Amino acid sequence: MFLKNSASSIVKLRVKKPKSSIHLLSYLLRNQSKEDIYLKRNPITITAVLAGLVLLISACGKDSPPSSTSIEPGSRLVADTIAITDIDIREVGGYTGNLSNVSFGAYDDQAFGEIEASALWKPIFITVDRVDTLTNNEQFYLSFSISSQYGDTAGTGEFEIYEIAQYWRATSWRPDSVLVTEQNPITSFTISQQDSIAVPLPSAWSDKYVEYYRNRFDSTLTNSIDTLYRDNFHGLAIRPANNQLQKVVAANTSSMKMLISNQDTTYEVATQKTATKFARNAEPTYSDEGKVALHGTYERMLGFDFGLTTEDFLVINGREIPSKSIARFEVVFHRDTETLDATLPQNHRRPGNSRYNIFSTDPNTLFYAIVGSPLYAASYDEGKGTYRLNLTNLANSIILGGEQTEERYYAVPVSGDGIIRSDLTYLPDHPEKFPKIIVTYAVSDEN
């Protein structure tokens, strides 16, 4: 562990104790010409004053320290930057069944490699109270809305639909699970810039579905029709066609329906289960460049810790913070926006990433932890190109004697929604954009 050169900015306040932040702002604006308020070794500017007030006022929000954390008369704010050096990379891989989206298609991303995805889908077995009768004259469709497109959004992607030839469980499906389909596709379709689609399904497939419906009251069947449907009717898989690396499409699973249309009406049949199979090849390596690619599919996560303990004062990575009053404790990661922008051709796009999901768990149980919800979220600041995680409450609770655990933190781009997205973040080797903690605290002028 080591400490990068600390960057400290000091604001000294010599004022009567204000009743509120608004009272303090009013006082400063009335007295800005006086020299009672100053920046150490720098002239006062109203910008600096307002910046300090924003920090104080923001500390009163839901992620702020307790209300007792305030700037007392004769105190000053100190902001220290401390490097996070306890970093490890974890390749986990999560479940991809029954998420809010399924993905299908293929795309060659210069920053993250060649991606190929197939979507698995199976409709529910309709009952007589939903549909009066079925013949072989209805037209079946697979209908869904499009959540996002990854790749050439202006181009046209070609896809094929295959009949699945195996029993599969959505609840245990993972990206590298084996998918077995019939040899030939039953139909194909294209997607350009539309936000929804209804793909006609051939009668060779829909007639099999109708047969189950017709046999729902057959008393000679060894097993119930529901069991036979569960074990023998496997649904469909959507795959990219012609080895095309055009785009990866994410379909909203709540919108996925099988439409059954005849001359009189159209029935909607809901989805029973979905899953995504995908693989990534020829991925660039960035280990020599001081950065790492992270994937919302849990292929790669960033583990970190900052040795947060307490003795007489809060200790971060062995560095003692000489204050009982933490105004702000923020974890910061830097995105490599330059590389991401340079590797994306015109009219191509990647799914947006607005945050890092942060899990806190024992390293040995990480795979099980990602099945649940993340503990924190580090929001993306587009103006600064950083992800910022406010842990002020955690720091102050430890100062006050709160429980300390041996769990580590794990960061991953927005995850658990079935959309394939990635991000590029800097590691401790980078001289400026290394992962860091910015801790702001109050100390007495006498220190």
VMD Tcl script that draws the C-alpha trace (Angstrom):
set ca {
  {0.00 0.00 0.00}
  {1.22 3.53 -0.65}
  {0.01 7.11 -0.54}
  {0.12 9.26 -3.62}
  {1.09 12.88 -3.10}
  {-1.86 14.30 -1.20}
  {-3.65 17.22 -2.79}
  {-4.97 19.43 0.02}
  {-7.13 22.51 -0.36}
  {-7.82 24.53 2.78}
  {-10.68 26.90 3.49}
  {-10.54 28.84 6.78}
  {-13.69 30.30 8.26}
  {-13.63 32.87 11.06}
  {-17.26 33.69 11.50}
  {-19.87 33.45 14.16}
  {-21.53 30.07 14.14}
  {-24.27 30.34 11.49}
  {-27.80 29.14 12.12}
  {-27.85 27.39 8.73}
  {-25.99 27.08 5.44}
  {-28.24 29.80 3.99}
  {-27.33 32.16 6.83}
  {-23.65 31.40 6.16}
  {-24.05 32.14 2.44}
  {-25.73 35.46 3.23}
  {-22.97 36.40 5.64}
  {-20.21 35.60 3.16}
  {-21.83 37.56 0.37}
  {-22.24 40.58 2.63}
  {-18.66 40.45 3.89}
  {-16.70 39.18 0.89}
  {-14.53 42.31 0.84}
  {-13.25 41.67 4.35}
  {-10.21 39.56 5.07}
  {-11.84 37.54 7.83}
  {-12.31 34.74 5.29}
  {-9.45 33.59 3.16}
  {-7.87 30.73 1.26}
  {-4.46 29.65 2.48}
  {-1.85 31.24 0.21}
  {-4.55 32.28 -2.28}
  {-6.82 35.34 -2.54}
  {-10.50 34.81 -1.83}
  {-12.79 34.49 -4.80}
  {-16.50 34.19 -4.69}
  {-16.20 31.01 -6.77}
  {-14.14 29.33 -4.10}
  {-16.57 30.40 -1.41}
  {-19.53 29.04 -3.30}
  {-17.68 25.79 -4.03}
  {-17.03 25.34 -0.32}
  {-20.69 26.04 0.44}
  {-21.84 23.51 -2.12}
  {-19.72 20.95 -0.30}
  {-21.23 21.88 3.06}
  {-24.79 21.96 1.79}
  {-24.38 18.68 -0.14}
  {-23.22 17.09 3.08}
  {-26.73 17.62 4.41}
  {-28.28 15.24 1.84}
  {-29.31 11.64 2.28}
  {-25.74 10.41 1.74}
  {-24.21 12.95 4.06}
  {-22.60 12.46 7.45}
  {-24.63 12.97 10.62}
  {-25.92 16.49 11.24}
  {-23.31 16.99 13.96}
  {-20.68 17.19 11.20}
  {-20.39 20.96 10.79}
  {-17.69 23.55 10.50}
  {-17.12 24.98 13.95}
  {-15.74 28.50 14.48}
  {-11.97 28.49 14.07}
  {-12.01 25.34 11.92}
  {-11.02 24.71 8.35}
  {-11.87 22.12 5.70}
  {-9.09 19.92 4.36}
  {-9.47 17.73 1.27}
  {-6.98 14.88 0.89}
  {-6.58 12.56 -2.11}
  {-5.54 9.03 -1.21}
  {-4.80 6.34 -3.82}
  {-6.67 3.04 -3.74}
  {-3.96 0.45 -4.36}
  {-5.62 -2.71 -3.07}
  {-7.10 -3.73 -6.44}
  {-7.85 -7.11 -7.99}
  {-9.67 -8.26 -11.13}
  {-12.35 -10.93 -10.83}
  {-13.81 -12.88 -13.77}
  {-17.08 -14.32 -12.53}
  {-19.86 -14.66 -15.10}
  {-23.43 -14.55 -13.87}
  {-26.81 -15.97 -14.78}
  {-28.44 -14.61 -17.95}
  {-31.89 -16.18 -17.74}
  {-35.18 -14.39 -17.12}
  {-33.65 -10.91 -17.04}
  {-35.43 -7.77 -18.19}
  {-33.78 -8.04 -21.63}
  {-32.38 -10.71 -23.94}
  {-29.64 -9.93 -26.45}
  {-28.94 -11.33 -29.90}
  {-26.64 -10.48 -32.79}
  {-22.92 -9.93 -33.34}
  {-20.61 -6.93 -33.34}
  {-16.87 -6.29 -33.53}
  {-16.13 -3.64 -30.93}
  {-12.60 -2.28 -31.33}
  {-12.42 -1.59 -27.60}
  {-14.02 -4.78 -26.23}
  {-13.64 -7.51 -28.87}
  {-16.01 -9.55 -31.03}
  {-19.34 -10.22 -29.35}
  {-21.83 -12.87 -30.47}
  {-25.13 -13.40 -28.70}
  {-28.17 -15.67 -29.10}
  {-31.54 -15.15 -27.42}
  {-33.60 -18.08 -26.14}
  {-37.39 -17.73 -25.84}
  {-40.33 -19.94 -24.99}
  {-44.03 -18.93 -24.78}
  {-46.40 -20.09 -22.08}
  {-48.86 -22.90 -22.81}
  {-52.22 -21.25 -23.35}
  {-55.35 -22.72 -21.78}
  {-58.94 -22.92 -22.98}
  {-59.98 -19.88 -20.96}
  {-57.56 -17.74 -22.98}
  {-58.28 -19.01 -26.49}
  {-61.57 -20.54 -27.58}
  {-60.17 -22.68 -30.34}
  {-57.12 -23.08 -32.55}
  {-57.00 -24.47 -36.06}
  {-54.12 -24.61 -38.46}
  {-55.23 -21.42 -40.17}
  {-53.94 -18.83 -37.70}
  {-50.83 -16.76 -38.30}
  {-48.31 -16.77 -35.43}
  {-45.88 -13.93 -34.75}
  {-43.02 -13.31 -32.35}
  {-43.41 -9.70 -31.22}
  {-41.11 -7.56 -29.05}
  {-39.86 -4.03 -28.36}
  {-36.22 -3.09 -28.80}
  {-34.45 -1.63 -25.75}
  {-31.11 -0.82 -27.35}
  {-28.85 -1.46 -30.31}
  {-25.11 -2.01 -29.92}
  {-23.06 -1.37 -33.04}
  {-24.05 0.13 -36.40}
  {-27.37 1.70 -35.52}
  {-27.80 3.15 -39.02}
  {-27.20 -0.21 -40.70}
  {-29.42 -3.26 -41.08}
  {-28.83 -6.36 -39.00}
  {-29.82 -9.79 -40.29}
  {-31.03 -12.50 -37.91}
  {-32.29 -16.06 -38.09}
  {-34.67 -18.00 -35.86}
  {-33.99 -21.64 -35.01}
  {-36.05 -24.20 -33.15}
  {-34.33 -25.16 -29.90}
  {-33.62 -28.89 -29.66}
  {-32.92 -29.29 -25.96}
  {-34.51 -28.82 -22.56}
  {-33.14 -25.72 -20.83}
  {-33.62 -23.94 -17.53}
  {-33.65 -20.16 -17.51}
  {-32.87 -20.03 -13.79}
  {-29.53 -21.78 -14.24}
  {-28.56 -20.47 -17.69}
  {-25.17 -18.81 -17.97}
  {-23.40 -17.08 -20.89}
  {-21.35 -20.18 -21.76}
  {-24.17 -22.72 -21.38}
  {-24.46 -25.07 -24.37}
  {-27.25 -24.23 -26.83}
  {-28.47 -26.96 -29.18}
  {-30.77 -26.04 -32.06}
  {-32.09 -27.70 -35.18}
  {-29.69 -27.46 -38.09}
  {-31.68 -25.11 -40.31}
  {-33.44 -21.85 -39.42}
  {-37.23 -21.71 -39.64}
  {-37.29 -18.05 -40.70}
  {-35.23 -14.85 -40.81}
  {-35.78 -11.11 -40.33}
  {-33.93 -7.79 -40.30}
  {-33.71 -4.86 -37.88}
  {-32.61 -1.37 -38.89}
  {-33.78 1.58 -36.81}
  {-37.25 0.50 -35.67}
  {-38.16 0.27 -32.01}
  {-40.38 -2.83 -32.28}
  {-41.04 -5.75 -34.60}
  {-43.46 -8.64 -35.18}
  {-41.80 -11.56 -36.99}
  {-44.14 -14.01 -38.78}
  {-43.53 -17.62 -37.68}
  {-43.97 -20.47 -40.17}
  {-46.77 -23.01 -39.83}
  {-44.22 -25.85 -39.64}
  {-43.43 -24.58 -36.15}
  {-46.79 -23.14 -35.06}
  {-48.60 -26.39 -35.95}
  {-46.55 -28.13 -33.24}
  {-47.80 -25.60 -30.71}
  {-51.40 -26.07 -31.87}
  {-51.03 -29.83 -31.43}
  {-50.33 -29.42 -27.72}
  {-53.38 -27.20 -27.40}
  {-55.60 -29.77 -29.13}
  {-54.39 -32.57 -26.85}
  {-55.05 -30.70 -23.60}
  {-58.00 -32.99 -22.73}
  {-56.60 -36.27 -24.12}
  {-57.11 -38.81 -21.30}
  {-54.88 -41.40 -22.99}
  {-51.72 -39.37 -22.47}
  {-49.25 -40.92 -20.02}
  {-48.31 -37.52 -18.61}
  {-50.29 -34.31 -18.35}
  {-50.17 -32.01 -21.33}
  {-48.46 -29.38 -19.15}
  {-45.64 -31.81 -18.38}
  {-45.28 -32.83 -22.01}
  {-45.17 -29.19 -23.07}
  {-42.58 -28.38 -20.41}
  {-40.28 -31.28 -21.33}
  {-40.68 -31.47 -25.11}
  {-41.57 -28.08 -26.51}
  {-38.39 -26.01 -26.22}
  {-39.08 -22.70 -27.92}
  {-36.96 -20.66 -30.30}
  {-33.48 -19.14 -30.53}
  {-32.56 -15.91 -32.36}
  {-29.07 -15.83 -33.85}
  {-27.06 -13.47 -36.10}
  {-27.19 -14.47 -39.77}
  {-24.39 -14.90 -42.30}
  {-21.59 -14.33 -39.77}
  {-22.56 -10.67 -39.84}
  {-20.87 -8.41 -37.25}
  {-23.36 -5.58 -37.66}
  {-25.12 -5.08 -34.33}
  {-26.32 -6.66 -31.09}
  {-29.97 -6.00 -30.27}
  {-31.49 -6.06 -26.77}
  {-35.18 -7.01 -26.67}
  {-37.35 -6.14 -23.68}
  {-38.58 -9.47 -22.29}
  {-41.75 -8.03 -20.75}
  {-42.78 -6.99 -24.26}
  {-42.02 -10.38 -25.85}
  {-45.26 -12.06 -26.91}
  {-46.49 -14.64 -29.33}
  {-49.36 -13.21 -31.34}
  {-51.96 -15.59 -32.75}
  {-54.02 -13.88 -35.42}
  {-57.07 -15.04 -37.35}
  {-59.72 -13.17 -39.30}
  {-61.66 -12.18 -36.18}
  {-59.14 -11.39 -33.47}
  {-55.54 -11.52 -32.29}
  {-54.54 -13.35 -29.11}
  {-51.48 -12.41 -27.10}
  {-49.54 -15.27 -25.53}
  {-47.07 -14.27 -22.80}
  {-43.48 -15.41 -22.40}
  {-42.64 -18.33 -20.11}
  {-38.84 -18.00 -20.01}
  {-35.90 -16.31 -21.72}
  {-32.10 -16.42 -21.64}
  {-29.04 -15.09 -23.46}
  {-26.03 -17.05 -24.62}
  {-23.01 -15.00 -25.62}
  {-19.28 -15.17 -26.20}
  {-16.51 -12.59 -26.50}
  {-13.42 -13.17 -28.66}
  {-10.30 -11.25 -29.67}
  {-10.66 -8.81 -26.78}
  {-7.87 -6.20 -26.59}
  {-5.70 -6.27 -23.48}
  {-4.94 -3.09 -21.58}
  {-2.77 -4.39 -18.74}
  {0.29 -2.54 -20.08}
  {-1.65 0.71 -20.38}
  {-2.78 1.04 -16.76}
  {-6.46 0.32 -17.37}
  {-8.94 -2.55 -17.50}
  {-12.15 -3.39 -19.37}
  {-15.10 -4.16 -17.10}
  {-18.27 -5.91 -18.28}
  {-21.83 -5.63 -17.00}
  {-22.22 -9.32 -17.79}
  {-19.91 -10.03 -14.81}
  {-17.21 -11.38 -17.13}
  {-14.85 -8.98 -15.39}
  {-15.31 -7.00 -12.17}
  {-13.01 -4.65 -10.27}
  {-12.38 -5.64 -6.66}
  {-11.05 -3.02 -4.26}
  {-10.63 -2.14 -0.61}
  {-9.19 0.83 1.26}
  {-8.35 -0.58 4.68}
  {-10.97 1.51 6.44}
  {-10.43 1.13 10.20}
  {-10.55 3.31 13.28}
  {-8.21 3.77 16.20}
  {-8.17 7.23 17.74}
  {-9.11 8.56 14.30}
  {-10.25 7.16 10.95}
  {-7.47 5.28 9.15}
  {-7.47 4.85 5.35}
  {-4.80 2.60 3.85}
  {-2.67 3.26 6.91}
  {-3.14 7.02 6.65}
  {-4.63 8.60 9.80}
  {-7.25 11.28 9.19}
  {-6.87 13.71 12.12}
  {-10.53 14.53 12.54}
  {-13.64 13.18 14.20}
  {-15.75 15.03 11.66}
  {-15.78 13.70 8.06}
  {-17.64 16.09 5.75}
  {-17.23 13.99 2.61}
  {-15.77 10.57 1.82}
  {-15.90 9.81 -1.88}
  {-14.50 6.94 -3.95}
  {-13.59 7.99 -7.51}
  {-12.90 5.91 -10.64}
  {-11.87 7.47 -13.97}
  {-13.28 6.30 -17.30}
  {-10.96 6.21 -20.31}
  {-13.22 8.32 -22.49}
  {-10.50 9.01 -25.06}
  {-10.09 5.36 -26.03}
  {-13.83 4.71 -25.97}
  {-14.54 7.66 -28.28}
  {-11.66 6.86 -30.65}
  {-12.77 3.24 -31.16}
  {-16.38 4.00 -32.05}
  {-16.99 4.69 -35.77}
  {-19.59 7.17 -36.97}
  {-23.21 6.00 -36.46}
  {-22.02 3.26 -34.12}
  {-22.95 3.28 -30.46}
  {-22.55 1.32 -27.27}
  {-25.26 0.91 -24.62}
  {-24.90 3.73 -22.14}
  {-23.49 3.17 -18.68}
  {-24.69 5.61 -16.03}
  {-23.16 3.98 -12.97}
  {-21.05 1.23 -11.48}
  {-22.98 -1.24 -9.38}
  {-21.02 -1.87 -6.17}
  {-21.31 -5.18 -4.33}
  {-19.85 -5.75 -0.88}
  {-19.14 -9.38 -0.03}
  {-16.63 -11.97 1.02}
  {-14.50 -12.82 -2.06}
  {-15.45 -16.49 -1.75}
  {-19.16 -15.73 -2.11}
  {-19.00 -13.15 -4.91}
  {-20.79 -15.39 -7.42}
  {-23.79 -15.67 -5.10}
  {-23.73 -11.99 -4.14}
  {-24.21 -10.78 -7.72}
  {-27.49 -12.67 -7.92}
  {-28.88 -10.11 -5.47}
  {-29.01 -6.34 -5.59}
  {-25.88 -4.17 -5.32}
  {-25.23 -2.41 -2.03}
  {-24.16 0.90 -3.58}
  {-24.07 2.71 -6.91}
  {-21.23 4.93 -8.14}
  {-22.88 7.52 -10.40}
  {-21.20 8.70 -13.59}
  {-20.24 12.37 -13.82}
  {-20.07 13.02 -17.56}
  {-18.44 16.41 -17.15}
  {-15.50 14.92 -15.23}
  {-15.47 11.45 -16.79}
  {-15.59 9.84 -13.35}
  {-17.69 7.43 -11.33}
  {-18.21 8.73 -7.80}
  {-19.33 6.73 -4.78}
  {-20.30 8.63 -1.64}
  {-19.43 6.61 1.48}
  {-19.58 9.46 3.98}
  {-22.11 7.72 6.19}
  {-19.99 4.57 6.27}
  {-16.86 6.51 7.27}
  {-18.63 8.37 10.05}
  {-20.31 5.23 11.36}
  {-16.89 3.59 11.70}
  {-15.58 6.66 13.54}
  {-18.50 6.30 15.94}
  {-17.63 2.66 16.59}
  {-19.64 0.97 13.85}
  {-18.98 -2.61 12.81}
  {-16.02 -3.25 10.51}
  {-16.10 -6.26 8.19}
  {-13.61 -8.22 6.11}
  {-15.74 -7.87 2.98}
  {-14.33 -6.40 -0.22}
  {-16.04 -4.11 -2.70}
  {-16.63 -5.10 -6.33}
  {-17.49 -2.64 -9.10}
  {-19.17 -3.53 -12.39}
  {-20.96 -1.50 -15.09}
  {-24.77 -1.49 -14.91}
  {-25.59 -5.17 -14.56}
  {-28.41 -7.64 -14.20}
  {-30.65 -6.28 -16.97}
  {-29.58 -8.51 -19.87}
  {-28.04 -5.68 -21.93}
  {-24.42 -6.29 -22.94}
  {-22.41 -3.24 -21.91}
  {-18.79 -2.58 -20.99}
  {-16.56 0.20 -19.70}
  {-12.87 1.07 -19.55}
  {-11.43 2.31 -16.26}
  {-7.97 3.32 -15.08}
  {-5.92 1.32 -12.56}
  {-3.46 2.49 -9.86}
  {-0.58 2.57 -12.38}
  {-1.93 5.70 -14.06}
  {-0.10 8.80 -12.76}
  {-3.21 11.00 -12.53}
  {-6.41 9.04 -13.10}
  {-5.73 6.30 -10.55}
  {-8.64 5.04 -8.36}
  {-8.77 7.27 -5.32}
  {-10.53 8.44 -2.21}
  {-11.18 12.14 -1.75}
  {-11.83 12.71 1.94}
  {-12.87 16.14 3.19}
  {-12.78 16.82 6.92}
  {-12.66 19.62 9.43}
  {-9.65 20.38 11.60}
  {-8.93 23.07 14.13}
  {-6.83 26.07 13.14}
  {-4.49 25.07 15.95}
  {-3.50 21.84 14.07}
}
mol new
graphics top color blue
foreach p $ca { graphics top sphere $p radius 0.5 }
foreach p [lrange $ca 0 end-1] q [lrange $ca 1 end] { graphics top cylinder $p $q radius 0.2 }
display resetview
